[in-house]
Amino acid sequence: MNWSERFATRTLRMKPSAIREILKLTQGGQVISFAGGLPAPHLFPVEQLRRAAETVLTQSGREALQYSTTEGYRPLREWVAARLQASAEEVQIVSGSQQALDLVAKLFLNPGDTVVVGAPTYVGALRAFDAYEVEYVSVPTDDEGMLPDALEAALKTQPKLVYVIPNFDNPTGVTVSLERRRAMVELARRYGVPILEDNPYGELRFEGAELPNLYTLAPDVVLYAGTFSKIMVPGFRLAWVLADPQVVTLLTRAKQATDLHTATYTQMIAFEAAKDRFIDAHVLQVRDYYREQRDLMLRALAAHMSREVRWTRPAGGMFLWLTLPEDMNASDIAYDAVQQNVAYVPGETFFTDGSSLNTLRLSYSVASAEEIDEGVRRLSGVFKAQLENARVH
């Protein structure tokens, strides 16, 4: 059998994850990796989850191990709804935020449809949407999010969906300002285009006033995706979509055809662990740790990095965004960096057209204090060597 002749045309757009390929190069323990945006494992509430699992199996073992409703475990849906000041009927439990992206795409996107994204944007969203054979309109961004005039121009092309991470964006770390949030939802209303608000990092705020979610501002045009991956554990693959009940009904049907339902057992454990306000205290601990990690990286950049390199200062989340001089190619340099035992993700990965070759993403989530300082020092040496080589030639 010649399998390639039998594959659907959509598989031509199923590209390997550049981040996963880079992570392969970091195997072996010698490379300081700023590449993967992994939560710090020492923060996982293992003991709390052990006790929760024991309680679930002791008190509701047969229910936990049985098939369940597609919408999700009702107490967990009510917990999510209360946290977001919504109703349980607006909540669909899903198997990780990546499934949320896939299910929303399945509901809204036909081949040839257009999705509006920021430039840059989360590469996992692009890969999820690619499977539905869509086109993209990329909107320029600054340190407050998408530029409103450019967003309006994009909406005039009649796209089917706008995708955005408004809080501590992956990859840039930028937060959409309140003024831009209001402008974004008003434009969405004016042109009748739904927004998919992806908010995996929203509770990881280090400084500044908390801003309203887009869903809070405009539940009539926004779908909201949230997750336990950053505030509890990623291994549960447990997340949710908040939307108008009419949308939730179709999400439920789409999910039924995908995996019937998210694992009952993990839903019940997560609820047992999260209730009684445990999660609030845990999130404070997580925030404190990532704040210190961010500060360590900012200090290292200030101490070691060339003045010709610019970077963002995120108010939360897990990522910093670096911009090199325009004639430098971060993708090519990435392999030189790995030779010096330090890794990052080239910025072109996060652009729909592979542009902005002089940009890159750094994650500060898992490296130790010593690794952050040493890794940034090594990166600085690699970049300075490239700059000097360019001047010579």
C-alpha positions in Angstrom: 0.0 0.0 0.0 1.3 3.4 -1.0 -0.1 5.2 2.1 0.8 8.7 0.9 -1.6 8.4 -2.0 -4.4 7.7 0.5 -3.9 10.5 2.9 -6.4 13.4 2.9 -5.1 16.7 1.4 -5.3 18.3 4.9 -2.3 16.2 6.0 -0.1 18.3 3.7 -0.5 21.1 6.3 0.2 18.9 9.3 3.7 20.1 10.1 5.9 18.8 12.9 6.2 21.1 15.9 9.3 23.2 15.6 9.4 23.4 19.4 9.3 19.6 19.8 12.1 19.3 17.2 14.2 21.8 19.2 13.4 19.9 22.4 14.8 16.7 20.9 18.2 18.5 20.5 18.2 19.3 24.2 18.0 15.7 25.3 21.0 14.5 27.3 21.0 16.8 30.2 23.8 19.2 29.2 21.7 21.8 27.3 20.1 24.7 29.2 16.7 24.9 27.6 14.7 28.1 27.4 12.6 26.4 24.6 9.7 24.5 26.1 7.0 26.4 28.0 6.6 23.7 30.6 5.2 24.3 34.0 7.7 23.8 36.8 7.2 20.2 38.1 8.2 21.0 41.7 5.1 23.1 41.9 2.7 20.3 41.1 0.5 19.7 44.2 1.3 16.0 44.3 0.2 15.4 47.9 -3.1 17.3 47.5 -3.8 15.3 44.3 -2.9 12.0 46.1 -5.4 12.7 48.9 -8.0 13.8 46.3 -7.6 10.6 44.3 -7.9 8.5 47.5 -11.1 10.4 48.4 -12.6 10.0 45.0 -11.9 6.2 44.8 -13.1 5.7 48.4 -16.3 7.7 48.1 -17.2 7.5 44.4 -14.9 4.9 42.9 -17.4 3.3 40.5 -18.7 6.6 39.3 -15.2 7.9 38.7 -14.2 4.8 36.7 -17.4 4.8 34.5 -18.3 6.6 31.3 -19.8 10.0 32.0 -21.6 12.9 30.3 -19.9 14.7 27.4 -20.5 18.1 28.9 -18.3 17.2 31.8 -18.6 16.4 35.5 -21.3 18.7 36.8 -19.6 19.8 40.0 -16.5 20.8 38.1 -18.5 22.7 35.5 -20.2 24.6 38.4 -16.8 25.3 40.0 -15.5 26.7 36.7 -18.7 28.7 36.2 -18.5 30.2 39.7 -14.9 31.2 39.2 -15.7 33.0 36.0 -19.1 34.4 37.1 -21.0 32.4 34.5 -23.5 29.5 34.5 -22.7 25.8 34.2 -24.7 25.7 31.0 -22.0 27.9 29.5 -19.2 25.4 30.3 -17.9 22.5 28.2 -15.1 20.5 29.8 -12.5 19.5 27.3 -9.3 17.4 27.2 -6.8 20.2 27.3 -6.8 23.6 25.7 -5.5 22.1 22.4 -8.8 20.2 22.1 -10.6 23.4 22.7 -8.9 24.9 19.7 -9.7 21.9 17.6 -13.3 21.7 18.6 -13.9 25.4 18.0 -12.2 25.1 14.6 -14.4 22.1 13.8 -17.5 24.2 14.6 -16.6 27.4 12.8 -14.1 26.8 10.0 -14.6 25.5 6.5 -11.8 24.9 4.0 -10.7 28.3 2.6 -12.1 30.3 5.5 -10.0 33.0 7.1 -8.8 33.3 10.7 -7.4 36.5 12.1 -4.4 36.1 14.3 -1.7 38.4 15.8 1.7 38.6 14.4 3.2 36.7 16.1 0.7 34.1 17.6 0.7 30.8 19.4 2.0 28.1 17.1 -0.2 25.4 18.6 -3.3 27.3 17.5 -1.9 27.6 13.9 -1.4 23.8 13.8 -4.9 23.2 15.2 -6.5 25.5 12.6 -4.3 24.2 9.7 -6.0 20.8 9.8 -9.2 22.6 8.6 -7.4 24.1 5.6 -7.9 27.7 6.5 -6.1 30.9 5.5 -4.8 33.6 7.8 -4.8 37.3 8.1 -2.0 38.4 10.5 -2.5 41.6 12.4 0.6 43.6 13.5 1.0 43.9 17.3 2.8 46.2 19.7 3.2 46.2 23.5 -0.6 46.6 23.9 -1.8 43.9 21.6 -3.2 44.0 18.0 -3.3 47.4 16.4 -7.0 48.4 16.2 -6.8 50.0 12.7 -5.1 46.9 11.3 -7.6 44.6 13.1 -10.5 46.5 11.6 -9.0 46.2 8.2 -8.7 42.5 8.7 -12.3 42.2 9.9 -13.5 43.9 6.7 -12.3 40.9 4.8 -15.1 38.9 6.4 -13.1 36.3 8.4 -14.8 33.5 10.3 -12.8 33.8 13.6 -10.4 36.0 15.5 -7.9 34.2 17.8 -6.0 35.9 20.6 -4.2 35.3 23.9 -4.9 38.6 25.7 -3.0 37.8 28.9 0.8 37.3 28.8 0.7 36.1 25.3 2.6 33.1 24.0 5.1 33.9 22.6 5.6 37.6 23.4 4.5 37.9 27.0 2.4 41.0 26.0 -0.9 41.8 27.7 -3.7 43.4 25.7 -4.6 46.8 27.3 -8.1 47.5 28.6 -8.6 50.1 25.8 -7.6 47.5 23.2 -9.8 44.9 24.7 -12.8 47.2 24.5 -11.9 48.1 20.9 -11.5 44.5 20.0 -14.9 43.3 21.2 -16.6 46.4 19.7 -15.1 45.7 16.3 -16.1 42.0 16.6 -19.7 43.1 17.3 -19.7 45.6 14.4 -18.5 43.1 11.9 -20.2 40.0 13.4 -17.0 37.9 13.8 -16.5 35.7 16.9 -13.4 35.9 19.0 -11.7 32.8 20.5 -10.1 34.1 23.7 -7.3 31.6 24.8 -6.4 32.3 28.5 -4.0 29.7 29.8 -1.8 32.2 31.7 -4.3 34.6 33.0 -4.0 33.7 36.6 -0.2 34.0 36.5 -0.2 37.8 37.0 2.9 39.2 38.8 2.0 42.9 38.8 -0.5 45.5 37.6 -4.3 45.5 37.9 -6.2 42.5 36.8 -8.1 43.2 33.5 -11.5 41.9 32.5 -11.6 38.9 30.2 -12.9 39.5 26.7 -15.7 37.1 27.5 -16.7 39.2 30.5 -16.8 42.3 28.3 -18.7 40.6 25.4 -20.1 37.1 26.0 -22.3 37.6 22.9 -19.2 37.5 20.6 -16.5 35.7 22.6 -15.7 32.1 23.3 -13.3 31.6 26.2 -10.8 28.8 26.7 -9.2 28.1 30.1 -7.1 25.3 31.6 -5.8 23.5 34.7 -2.4 23.0 33.0 -0.8 26.1 34.4 -2.6 26.4 37.8 -2.6 22.7 38.7 -1.0 20.1 36.5 -0.7 19.7 32.7 -0.7 15.9 32.8 -4.5 15.8 33.5 -5.2 17.3 30.1 -8.1 19.1 31.6 -9.5 22.4 30.3 -12.8 24.1 29.5 -14.6 26.3 27.0 -17.0 29.0 28.1 -19.5 30.1 25.5 -23.1 30.9 24.8 -25.2 27.7 25.6 -26.1 27.5 21.9 -22.4 27.1 21.0 -21.9 24.7 23.9 -24.6 22.4 22.5 -22.7 22.1 19.3 -19.3 21.8 21.1 -20.8 18.9 23.0 -21.9 17.1 19.8 -18.4 17.7 18.3 -16.7 16.3 21.4 -19.0 13.3 21.4 -17.6 12.3 18.0 -14.0 13.0 19.1 -13.6 11.2 22.5 -17.1 10.8 24.1 -15.9 12.8 27.2 -12.9 13.9 29.1 -11.8 11.3 31.7 -14.2 11.1 34.5 -11.5 10.2 37.0 -9.3 13.2 36.4 -12.3 15.5 36.4 -13.4 14.3 39.8 -9.8 14.4 41.2 -9.4 18.0 40.0 -12.6 19.1 41.5 -11.9 17.4 44.8 -8.5 19.1 44.9 -9.7 22.5 43.7 -12.7 22.9 45.9 -12.5 24.6 49.4 -10.3 27.3 47.9 -7.1 25.2 47.8 -6.5 26.4 44.2 -6.4 30.0 45.3 -3.5 29.5 47.7 -1.7 27.3 45.2 -2.0 29.9 42.5 -0.3 32.4 44.8 2.6 30.1 45.2 2.9 29.5 41.5 2.8 33.3 40.8 5.5 34.0 43.3 7.8 31.4 41.8 7.3 32.5 38.2 7.7 36.2 39.2 11.1 35.4 40.6 12.0 33.4 37.5 11.0 36.3 35.3 13.1 38.7 37.4 16.1 36.4 37.3 15.9 36.4 33.5 15.4 40.1 33.2 18.5 40.7 35.4 20.5 38.3 33.4 19.6 39.9 30.1 20.5 43.4 31.6 23.8 42.1 32.8 24.9 40.1 29.8 23.0 40.9 26.6 24.2 43.3 23.9 22.5 46.7 23.7 21.5 45.9 20.2 19.1 43.2 21.4 15.6 44.3 22.7 13.2 42.2 24.9 9.8 42.4 26.5 9.0 42.7 30.2 6.0 40.6 30.8 3.7 41.3 33.7 2.9 37.6 34.0 3.1 34.2 32.3 6.1 32.2 31.2 7.7 34.0 28.2 10.0 36.8 27.1 10.3 37.9 23.4 13.7 39.0 22.1 14.3 41.0 18.9 17.8 40.9 17.4 19.2 43.3 14.8 17.4 43.0 11.5 20.2 41.2 9.6 20.4 38.4 12.1 18.5 35.0 11.6 17.5 33.5 14.9 16.6 30.2 13.2 20.2 29.7 11.9 21.7 30.9 15.1 19.6 28.4 17.1 21.9 25.6 16.0 25.0 27.5 17.0 23.3 28.1 20.4 22.7 24.4 20.9 26.4 23.8 20.2 27.0 26.1 23.2 24.4 24.0 25.2 21.6 26.5 25.3 18.3 26.4 23.4 15.4 28.7 22.5 12.6 28.8 20.0 13.1 30.9 16.8 10.5 33.6 16.4 9.6 32.7 12.8 7.7 29.6 14.1 5.0 32.0 15.5 4.3 33.9 12.3 2.0 32.6 9.6 4.4 33.6 6.8 7.6 32.6 8.6 8.7 36.2 8.8 10.6 38.1 11.5 13.6 35.9 11.3 15.4 38.1 13.9 13.1 37.2 16.8 13.0 34.4 19.4 11.1 33.2 22.4 12.7 32.5 25.8 10.8 30.6 28.6 11.9 31.1 32.2 9.6 28.5 33.7 11.8 25.5 34.6 15.5 26.6 34.5 17.2 27.1 37.8 18.6 30.5 38.9 22.1 29.4 37.9 20.9 28.0 34.6 19.1 31.2 33.7 22.2 33.4 34.3 24.6 31.0 32.6 22.2 30.3 29.7 21.7 34.0 29.0 25.4 34.5 29.2 26.0 31.8 26.6 23.3 33.2 24.4 24.8 36.6 24.6 28.2 35.2 23.5 26.5 33.5 20.5 24.8 36.7 19.5 27.8 38.8 19.9 29.9 36.4 17.8 27.3 36.7 15.0 27.2 40.5 15.2 31.0 40.6 15.0 31.1 38.2 12.1 28.5 40.3 10.3 30.6 43.4 10.8 33.7 41.7 9.4 31.8 40.7 6.3 
